[in-house]
Amino acid sequence: MCPYHAWNFDLTGRLRRARGTGGMPDFDTSAVRPDQIHLHSATMDWVERIAGIRRWARDGERAPHKPLLLLYALGRFQREGGAPLVFSAVEADLKRLLKEYGPPRDTSPGYPFHHLAGDGVWLVDTVHGPGSPGAGLGRLRASQATGRLHPDLIRALVDDSRLVSRLARFLLDNNFEPSLHPDICALVGLDLESAEAGAPTMRKARRRDPAFRNQVLMAYEYCCAFCGYDGWLDGVTVGLDAAHVRWWAFDGPDDLANGLCLCGIHHKLFDKGVLGLDTRRAITVSARYVGRSRASREMVLHLAGQPIREPQPGLRPLDDDHISWHFRQVFRSPARGT
């Protein structure tokens, strides 16, 4: 079943779980103006289409190539309108996006530029006419390929200024950890704060467990599992997060076997793939990371090979499968020697 079918808008505009087991949700339209019903319907249609985009998937491997291209296109729309994107002009930007926020394996920016055209939200044209010449970089450049959001999507974005934020939030929530969202938005030029002014809030049917953070911090005795940081302010912890080892967007559960208590900087570095864990639960540091300052050496490089702080006795340790997933899908191999 399409994951979108578990969504619905209530009369305040919030997304909530639909009643029943499937199909398009019903609305109580008694308190909604006809123009609002039309906008809700159009918005639901495009969220459903985005949710149905085909992605290569195998054994939990990440493939955020199409979502990154769509986020980039939404950012350009927000700044410049619906003008086509010339591949040769945006190739470097897309390559950087894929390098920073894609999986560790190398991927060509031509892949999403070409393949997204098969999902009904993106069109590719060349000097020879409509249609993509393929995913090869040489062909895309030589044919002066351009890509653009589908005209119907452009019209929907123009009609509902809040649709940009709804689609962007869906793409971010379903492909990346929250710690990465601000940086991705900055890189693609998305200003969600202005787009969401007075906008409905998107809620996912599968909700995060609000107790997860407290359970993880308690298990690790309110102390970063990597560096030992344990700051408090007026009786409240400050600068400590509950990090998912296997990302929540990729079926990572909200339980202790998938949670680490990390300080803010080590959480960010863990989600970016600078830091990881090996099968012995020792910290790995990417050999691709460069830090020359004393702070970088002490806070990052010197962690290589150090054992993590384990949870309190009697509480569940990290699951090996989640550690393995993070090492394959997030950590930027190879690991630095100790």
ZINORHU-V349915 format. One record per residue. N is the residue number from 0. PHI is phi in whole degrees, -180 to 180 (none if undefined). Layout:
BEGIN
((N & PHI) (N & PHI))
END
This chain:
BEGIN
((0 & none) (1 & -58) (2 & -62) (3 & -67) (4 & -67) (5 & -92) (6 & -111) (7 & -164) (8 & -103) (9 & -89) (10 & -71) (11 & -87) (12 & 98) (13 & -79) (14 & -81) (15 & -140) (16 & -69) (17 & -73) (18 & -74) (19 & 90) (20 & -105) (21 & 174) (22 & 78) (23 & -71) (24 & -70) (25 & -92) (26 & -116) (27 & -88) (28 & -93) (29 & -63) (30 & -110) (31 & -118) (32 & -69) (33 & -56) (34 & -68) (35 & -69) (36 & -61) (37 & -62) (38 & -66) (39 & -59) (40 & -63) (41 & -64) (42 & -63) (43 & -61) (44 & -61) (45 & -76) (46 & -63) (47 & -64) (48 & -64) (49 & -64) (50 & -64) (51 & -91) (52 & -61) (53 & -76) (54 & -132) (55 & -65) (56 & -147) (57 & -161) (58 & 53) (59 & 75) (60 & -72) (61 & -83) (62 & -143) (63 & -89) (64 & -64) (65 & -66) (66 & -57) (67 & -65) (68 & -63) (69 & -64) (70 & -62) (71 & -63) (72 & -66) (73 & -66) (74 & -63) (75 & -66) (76 & -61) (77 & -63) (78 & -90) (79 & -128) (80 & 87) (81 & -94) (82 & -62) (83 & -61) (84 & -99) (85 & -77) (86 & -56) (87 & -63) (88 & -84) (89 & -107) (90 & -55) (91 & -65) (92 & -63) (93 & -66) (94 & -63) (95 & -65) (96 & -58) (97 & -66) (98 & -68) (99 & -82) (100 & -124) (101 & -84) (102 & -70) (103 & -60) (104 & -71) (105 & -71) (106 & -140) (107 & -79) (108 & -65) (109 & -69) (110 & -61) (111 & -70) (112 & -59) (113 & -82) (114 & -74) (115 & -64) (116 & -64) (117 & -87) (118 & -111) (119 & 78) (120 & -123) (121 & -146) (122 & -122) (123 & -120) (124 & -129) (125 & -133) (126 & -65) (127 & -91) (128 & 128) (129 & -66) (130 & 109) (131 & -83) (132 & -80) (133 & 124) (134 & -90) (135 & -67) (136 & -62) (137 & -60) (138 & -67) (139 & -64) (140 & -71) (141 & -63) (142 & -88) (143 & 54) (144 & -63) (145 & -128) (146 & -124) (147 & -153) (148 & -65) (149 & -56) (150 & -54) (151 & -66) (152 & -69) (153 & -58) (154 & -62) (155 & -65) (156 & -66) (157 & -70) (158 & -68) (159 & -126) (160 & -63) (161 & -89) (162 & -67) (163 & -56) (164 & -68) (165 & -64) (166 & -67) (167 & -63) (168 & -63) (169 & -60) (170 & -64) (171 & -67) (172 & -64) (173 & -97) (174 & -138) (175 & -144) (176 & -70) (177 & -56) (178 & -63) (179 & -94) (180 & -58) (181 & -60) (182 & -69) (183 & -64) (184 & -60) (185 & -64) (186 & -71) (187 & -93) (188 & 78) (189 & -94) (190 & -108) (191 & -74) (192 & -63) (193 & -71) (194 & -68) (195 & -98) (196 & -60) (197 & 75) (198 & -86) (199 & -61) (200 & -95) (201 & -88) (202 & -124) (203 & -93) (204 & -60) (205 & -85) (206 & -93) (207 & -70) (208 & -82) (209 & -65) (210 & -82) (211 & -58) (212 & -60) (213 & -63) (214 & -63) (215 & -69) (216 & -62) (217 & -64) (218 & -60) (219 & -98) (220 & 55) (221 & 55) (222 & -145) (223 & -61) (224 & -69) (225 & -99) (226 & -121) (227 & 89) (228 & -58) (229 & -147) (230 & -73) (231 & -133) (232 & -138) (233 & 52) (234 & 80) (235 & -125) (236 & -62) (237 & -137) (238 & 83) (239 & -117) (240 & -127) (241 & -99) (242 & -94) (243 & -83) (244 & -77) (245 & -87) (246 & -59) (247 & -58) (248 & -66) (249 & -117) (250 & 69) (251 & -74) (252 & -76) (253 & -89) (254 & -144) (255 & -61) (256 & -68) (257 & -125) (258 & -121) (259 & -131) (260 & -85) (261 & -132) (262 & -71) (263 & -56) (264 & -71) (265 & -73) (266 & -63) (267 & -63) (268 & -68) (269 & -69) (270 & -71) (271 & -86) (272 & 90) (273 & -70) (274 & -116) (275 & -154) (276 & -135) (277 & -101) (278 & -67) (279 & -92) (280 & 64) (281 & -98) (282 & -76) (283 & -109) (284 & -121) (285 & -64) (286 & -68) (287 & -84) (288 & -80) (289 & -123) (290 & -147) (291 & -102) (292 & -77) (293 & -61) (294 & -62) (295 & -64) (296 & -64) (297 & -74) (298 & -89) (299 & -128) (300 & -61) (301 & -72) (302 & -78) (303 & -55) (304 & 85) (305 & -78) (306 & -71) (307 & -79) (308 & -72) (309 & -88) (310 & -66) (311 & -56) (312 & -56) (313 & 92) (314 & -103) (315 & -66) (316 & -80) (317 & -64) (318 & -79) (319 & -60) (320 & -65) (321 & -69) (322 & -61) (323 & -63) (324 & -60) (325 & -61) (326 & -65) (327 & -78) (328 & -101) (329 & -124) (330 & -62) (331 & -90) (332 & -65) (333 & -82) (334 & -83) (335 & -69) (336 & -70) (337 & -105))
END
